[in-house]
Amino acid sequence: MKVFLDANILFSAANPESPLRILLEDITRRGQVVTSAFAQEEARRNLEIKRPRWLLLLDSLISDFEVGVVPDRALGLSESDLPELETKDLPILTAAVNVRCTHLLMGDRRHFGSLFDRSVAGLKVVSPILLAKELENA
């Protein structure tokens, strides 16, 4: 299992009381956690504005993650695979596909709309609840 974290997951996991941190620890024990510099910077910007005291927790959290490179195009994806995606969401999906993640962990369905709970180019777009259930059944 190789799970890519988007910016809103990083933001939420920086909360010292977030149950998401426990889920990420479980994923790390079973597989690999990946993010990108793009996702990290978005999370950092939002934390600076909304929760600056969580910034140190973000840094300690991501120190154990692999950081995926964000190329211009995603391997194995066509335009028909990307319905209704906003331009700002493409780097997240592109990085997750190119570093060959099995899951893209999202905190908000609206970002990936029609791709949510589906597989695209071998990548399943999931919420924390869906991923926790999948781990529980594994």
Residue pairs with C-beta under 8 A, 6 or more apart in sequence:
1 27
1 30
1 31
1 32
1 102
1 103
2 31
2 32
2 34
2 99
2 100
2 101
2 102
2 103
3 27
3 31
3 32
3 33
3 34
3 101
3 102
3 103
3 104
3 105
3 131
4 34
4 35
4 36
4 68
4 92
4 95
4 96
4 99
4 101
4 103
4 104
4 105
4 123
5 13
5 24
5 33
5 34
5 35
5 39
5 65
5 105
6 35
6 39
6 92
6 104
6 105
6 106
6 107
6 111
7 38
7 39
7 40
7 42
7 43
7 46
7 92
8 43
8 106
8 107
8 108
8 111
9 20
9 105
9 106
9 107
9 128
10 35
10 39
10 40
10 43
10 58
10 61
10 62
11 43
11 46
11 47
11 51
11 58
11 107
12 18
12 20
12 107
13 20
13 21
13 24
13 58
13 61
14 43
14 47
14 51
14 54
14 55
14 57
14 58
14 61
15 21
15 51
15 54
15 57
16 54
16 57
20 128
21 61
23 128
23 131
23 132
23 135
24 33
24 61
26 135
27 33
27 131
27 135
28 64
30 135
30 138
31 102
32 66
33 64
33 65
33 66
34 65
34 66
34 67
34 68
34 95
34 96
34 99
34 101
35 62
35 65
35 66
35 67
35 68
36 67
36 68
36 69
36 70
36 91
36 92
36 95
37 67
37 70
38 70
38 91
38 92
38 95
39 92
39 95
40 58
40 62
40 67
43 58
44 55
44 58
47 54
47 55
47 58
48 55
66 99
68 95
68 96
68 98
68 99
68 101
69 95
69 98
69 99
70 91
70 94
70 95
70 98
71 94
71 95
71 98
72 94
73 94
74 90
74 93
74 94
74 97
74 98
74 121
75 97
75 98
75 121
76 97
76 121
76 122
77 93
77 94
77 97
77 120
77 121
81 120
81 121
82 90
82 93
82 115
82 120
83 113
83 114
83 115
84 113
84 114
85 93
85 112
85 113
85 115
86 111
89 111
89 112
92 104
93 104
93 112
93 115
93 120
93 123
96 104
96 123
97 120
97 121
97 122
97 123
100 122
101 123
102 122
102 123
102 124
103 123
103 124
103 125
103 126
103 131
104 112
104 123
104 124
104 125
104 126
105 126
105 127
105 128
105 131
106 112
106 116
106 125
106 126
106 127
107 127
107 128
109 116
109 127
112 125
115 125
116 125
116 126
116 127
117 124
117 125
117 126
117 127
117 130
118 124
118 125
119 125
126 134
